[in-house]
Amino acid sequence: MSDAAFVPDATDLAILRLLAGDATLSAAEIGRELGMTQPATWRRIRRLTEAGVIAGRRISVDMAALGFGVTVFLGIRLAARGRTSLEDFERAVTAIPEVQTVQHVLGQFDYRLRIHARDIADFERILRRRIMTLPGVGQVEANVMLSEERRPGPLGV
């Protein structure tokens, strides 16, 4: 496609809303919902994908159902001394399976991690044995999630 920004129309936005709500919907199911044929719907989805608007399809996993009852947001400031490279830290932290997201942020901390643990004792083990041994870790601050409310995004989903 060209360098111009892709501008979705009302039908594109309706397709995106449906996929954002359930990424497993087929083009035929979306077409039925919107009064379109399956081929026309598939062409729209392909065009949205080629334009980079659809960057992938994901499922939502209920971590508690898998035995991970605690979610912790961890702020990490890298130590100034030692000058560990960001790449070294990122490579090491992404190798920890309990770390679900790694965000390089601007502010009080250099990184924000989302960690899923079975319980507080499991999180303490992850913190002591995995996080605190990472290259360059300086200050760490943990925030345990008590509840989460999902809010609709800009597409209303």
FENBELJO-V936864 format. One line per field, one symbol per residue. phi: phi as a letter, one per 30 degrees, with the letter a starting at -180 (. if undefined). psi: psi as a letter, one per 40 degrees, with the letter a starting at -180 (. if undefined). burial: # if it has 24 or more other ideal C-beta (glycine too) atoms within 12 Angstrom, else .. Layout:
# FENBELJO-V936864
phi->???
psi->???
burial->???
This chain:
# FENBELJO-V936864
phi->.dddddcdcddedddddddddaddddddddeddcibdddddddddddddddidcclbbcccddddcjccbcbcccbcddddjhddeddddddddddddddbbcdbckdcdbbccbcbdaddddedddddcddcddidcdbbcbddcabcdcddddic
psi->iieihhhiaddddddddddddgeehidddddddefiidddddddddddddeedheihiihhgdddeegehhhhhhhhihdidfhiddddddddeehdehdihhhihadidihihhhidaddddddddddddeeihehbihhhhhhdihhhiiaeee.
burial->...........#.#######....#.#..##..#......#..##..#....##.............#.#######.#.....#....##.##..#.###.#......#########.....#..##..##..#.###.#.#...............
